[in-house]
Amino acid sequence: MSKTQKPATIAAHAAGAIDAQSGGVVPALQPATTFIRDADYDLVRPDNIYSRDNSDNLRQAEAVLQRLENADETLLFPSGMAAISAVFRTLPNGASVILQSGIYWGTTAWVRTFCARRDITLHEVDADDLCAFCKTQNVDLVFVETPSNPWLKAVDIGALKANTSALLVVDGTAATPILTRALAHGADIAMHSATKAINGHSDVLAGVLSFADKDSRTCVDIKADRKMAGAILGPFEAWMLTRAMRTLPLRVERMSQNAQVLAEFLMAHPQVDDVFYPGLPHHPGHAIALKQMTGGFGSLLSVLVKGGREDALRVVGKLELFLRATSLGGVESLVEHRYTVEPDTGIPENLIRVSVGIEDIDDLIGDWVQALG
Ligand SMILES: *Cc1c(COP(=O)(O)O)cnc(C)c1O
């Protein structure tokens, strides 16, 4: 298959996955947990023994993601958190880590408890201070998220790489591999919660790690550990994911267009104090995003409405089309009052996080017009 295919082509064809046995243009779902041996006790397919190791459906989904990331190796996990924890578990006791502050709360909360348990020194550093801090510290791992959730801060991956010799891991969930190929900018591992835009239909939980070097110790260790310790994505989820990713570039394009228009509309609205979105010229991360993101700025934005907690909750309560639910990156638009979910992390009480879907933009704006009143 041509190595020069563009992402839309790779995705639409699921990186060439078909069902050779039936001639079907889509791969079959094979849920077997165990695989037969012939009379000579040879495996019918040497790479299929037991589905905790791997499965055809898993390999098909990984092949799509590997080509979208242009990675040397790609491994799927049963959730984004399982992917993140797989990376941290490779650290020896007493290691030292830099974690970007103000990122996905699930990551921060887990990394804090993990590091405390394992005697790992943890430095939590704001996106704006990362390069300067990295220069002065000799650490084992640097973990960043760009754009970050829910502050939408941008991290210059290339600049960070130039300032650290540590393993650089980039959570690009809000960007997707379509808008940012973190490995091309110098990351050692590109991580995504595939639960979000990669699957995009709010019906599969999955996470992914893509590696710049499959022979690196980290990649070898993570691969061995996934196989032996069993944090594997099941064939049904992998099959669903392969199906969903056929439209990933289309969905990301439409979501980004909608988010840009909505962000501009909200920014100009008298009932809005500020909008965090990398596609807005006044956003502090705009210059980095322009340089690092291709084809749009993603589907995630945060709105600070005028007033306080009650005012934000009133607006959220009046929205009819935007569903009140956590998560992001799905075809349906969602809102979340983050302060209600994480009251102790410095989230402004008037912040509403918005995940913009693929609906008609006029309907999306109309909903905010009536909700902001
Ligand atoms: C959701 C999310 C995760 C965690 O992924 P799960 O699939 O929910 O485990 C990690 N990072 C970011 C940025 C996320 O939005």
PDBQT file of the ligand as one rigid body, heavy atoms in Angstrom, charges set to zero:
ROOT
HETATM    1  C1  LIG A 401     -10.792  11.534  28.602  1.00  0.00    +0.000 C 
HETATM    2  C2  LIG A 401      -9.371  11.902  28.628  1.00  0.00    +0.000 A 
HETATM    3  C3  LIG A 401      -8.403  11.027  29.150  1.00  0.00    +0.000 A 
HETATM    4  C4  LIG A 401      -8.756   9.682  29.750  1.00  0.00    +0.000 C 
HETATM    5  O1  LIG A 401      -9.275   8.829  28.793  1.00  0.00    +0.000 OA
HETATM    6  P1  LIG A 401     -10.352   7.661  29.141  1.00  0.00    +0.000 P 
HETATM    7  O2  LIG A 401     -10.534   6.997  27.840  1.00  0.00    +0.000 OA
HETATM    8  O3  LIG A 401     -11.576   8.340  29.671  1.00  0.00    +0.000 OA
HETATM    9  O4  LIG A 401      -9.709   6.800  30.179  1.00  0.00    +0.000 OA
HETATM   10  C5  LIG A 401      -7.080  11.442  29.115  1.00  0.00    +0.000 A 
HETATM   11  N1  LIG A 401      -6.718  12.650  28.630  1.00  0.00    +0.000 NA
HETATM   12  C6  LIG A 401      -7.631  13.505  28.138  1.00  0.00    +0.000 A 
HETATM   13  C7  LIG A 401      -7.172  14.820  27.598  1.00  0.00    +0.000 C 
HETATM   14  C8  LIG A 401      -8.974  13.175  28.125  1.00  0.00    +0.000 A 
HETATM   15  O5  LIG A 401      -9.876  14.053  27.650  1.00  0.00    +0.000 OA
ENDROOT
TORSDOF 0
